[in-house]
Amino acid sequence: MLAYFFISDSPTMDVVRTRSLRFVSSLPTRLYRALPAVILGFLFNILDAVSTGILLFPNDDRAFRSLQLQGLSMYIMSTLTSQLVMTLGGSRFPGAMGTTLIEIFPFLRGIAIDIRGALGDNHPGLIPTVMAAYALTSILTGAAFVILGILKLGNLVTYFPQTVLTGAIGAIGVSLFILGLELPFPSSSSPLSLSNAASTLFAKQHLGLLAATFFPALFLSVSLRSHYIELWTRGLVRSAFYIPIYLLIIPTIFWIAVPALGVSKQSLVATGWLFSVDSEIITSSSSGFVASWNYWTLFDFRLVQWWSLKSAIQNLVLLVVIGVLNLPIYVPTLAFTLDVSYDMNYELFGQGVANILAGLVGTVPNLIQYSYSVYFTRAKGGRFELAIVSALTAVLIICSGLLLPYVPTILASALVLFLGIELFLEAIWEASKTLSWMEYAIVLATLTACTFLGFAEGFGVGIGAAAAVYLMYGVIDSPARVTRWNEWNELQQLNARVLILSGYIFFASVPSLEKAVLAPPAPATFFILDYSRAHRIETAAARVLLRLMRELRLKDSMVVACGVRPNSGLHADFIRAEVPLVFDPAVRPLLAGIATFETRAACLAWCQREHARRLLNANKPEELDQQTQEQAFMGFCRLFDFQLTTVLADLSSEDSPLAPVPRFIEAGGRIVVYLPGQVIPHKAESLRYGWELGRTRAIQG
């Protein structure tokens, strides 16, 4: 028995040992390739934390004045819990980066102010109650996500217009840009608003900060988009190392210039070049590390005044609603930007787990971060790289108190400004290249309303504008209608599925189209989209064909379109959406395009030929067995009254042991099976062979 277990375990141990050695040997290469994404992801976490983490509590000289470092460590802990869940499979996006949800900061601060108004500044239960309320927001937000995911309500977000999502993302870019502008200003400065924007930004004491933050962020954004700079740098701006190296140059120059100019640290803090950290919260231990995780000591449930949460109920509910509404914005837009598929129900459940975990460790809500995830993924970041970033983020909690006093405000401000500019340009500039003027008007309306009215109100304005526009084009006839093949053409027997679309095709057509194509009751070789009754198509709905084409290719199926006239308005919509339509696939190479035809008859004929070609490739003549060749040969002889002996009489005798088919092949014949609908080629070589054979027989005769 012992010998049996030793023998049965040996192959398993060999496999484990082999894989372990392979992992260890490839680890240096993987670490080198992961370096750009790890640097970028960790830099995002550091700068995001030091730029916004200290804003978690109200910034005043009253009860919350000594909670800067606690807010910073809470921010990092929320980011860490989110990234751990994302790394361990909480998201289908391999490069998904999660962080504290910045959009809820006004509501968090509002909750703290409401509780302080109910209890007073000197109440011993004020801080414990605020901490309990913050943790409660995470648990409620997570519970809402989990419930939506379990009930499979994530599919409802498919009906959200892409134009509204684009406008909301642009509004987030505006808010980040404003936050980046006022971030380096000292606490003595007035809050930035429309009324005092000019006087505050261009004040004499602020000009240096403005120049040191705005111009580096602007140049970084321009350099990533400029073709001339790309040529001048020989493609350096496309490197994954470019953004982290560029951002690290800012603090390097800063700390080289400060000693050279002889400016004191106190003066830099007073003028806004360094963050102001209360000395009372920097408590070093004997080992030199700062107790950055001490926010847990603020929890004392014996002192929590639960009744005071009634005064903050409005901000608490709005926080949960805003947090839930953000996910339908980030996930579809992230999938659209990265050109990947997604499962909203899965993402809802993963985000719910991350937020419940954040509440259990006593920190604030978090969410997948759109901009960070895009840049991290483009830097070749995945789960392996995220695991390293998570480990470094855990170390950051321990030493964040030592790090914060040495991070220049201009570095954090430049990063926030850069992200704001990029999101704004993504909504305004890039969208203008692909959207029609009606679609673009929805983007502008959503962006403007979210900026000036608030996020929830602006999102409602965008939905209303989109509904008004799409109602004009016709909502009733927009879903794809699946028809039987014999209803479309009764004479053919192809494995095809026909979907007829009509009217103005927009986002409401996408769910029915995806369901009919990606989850049909039976697999089909051809999915024919009939646009003969359609007159226009929305950009987002047109781009769905790219994903359908990519996923059907894995199933050995293909998308075919008909009813589209060249140079028509419908054709222009596909061109604007960058969907490659090939109108003459019989002449032009199809490659990664979609075979497109003006009429149903032309589409039918091409599908018939393509079906025959596939069958022929699957059953090549040289691979046909002898029985199949004999059946084809005898059938040919019966149809055309072909006598083999009249051709091969002088090459074989009656007592030849060979059967007719082998005799025919031995004499130089060839059996080729052509399927119905396939064109029989007339090659010059075949004619010459026949002429030479006839000439030889004449000489022999």
ZIQUI-V610899 format. One line per field, one symbol per residue. burial: I if it has 9 or more other ideal C-beta (glycine too) atoms within 8 Angstrom, else O. A space follows every 50 residues. Layout:
burial: ???
//
This chain:
burial: OOOOOOOOOOOOOOOOOOOOOOOOOOOOOIOOOIIIIIIIIIIIIIIIII IIIIIIIIOOOOOIOOIIIIIIIIIIIIIIIIIIIIIOOIIOIOIIIIII IIIIIOIIIIIIIIIIOIIOOOOOIIIIIIIIIIIIIIIIIIIIIIIIIO OOIIIOIIOIIIIIIIIIIIIIIIIIIIIIIIIIIOOOIOOIOOOIIOOI IOOOOIIOIIOIIIOIIIOIIIIOOIOOIIOOOOOOIOOIIIIIOIIIOI IOOIIOOIOOOOOOOOOIIOOIIIIOIIOOIIOOOOOOIIOIIIIOOIIO OOIIIOOIIOIIOOIIOIIIIIIIIIIIIIIIIIIIIIOOOIOIIIIIII IIIIIIIIIOOIIIIIIIIIIIIIIIIOIIIIOOIIIIIIOIIIOIIIII IIIIIOIIIIIIIIIIIIIIIIIIIIIIOIIOOIIOOOIIIIIIIIIIII IOOOIIIIIIIIIOIIOOIIOOIIOOOIIIOOIOIOOIOOOIOIOIIIII IOIIIIIIIIIIIIOIIOOIOOOIIIIIIIIOIIOIIIIIIIIIIIIIIO IIIOOOIIIIIIIIOOOOOIIIIIIIIOIOIIIOIOOOOOOOIIIIIIOI OIIIIIIIIIIIIIIIOOOOOOOIOOOIIIOIIOOIIOOOOOOIOOOIOO OOOOOOOOOIIOIIIOIOOOIOIOOOOIOOOOOOOOIOIOOOIOOOIOOO O
//
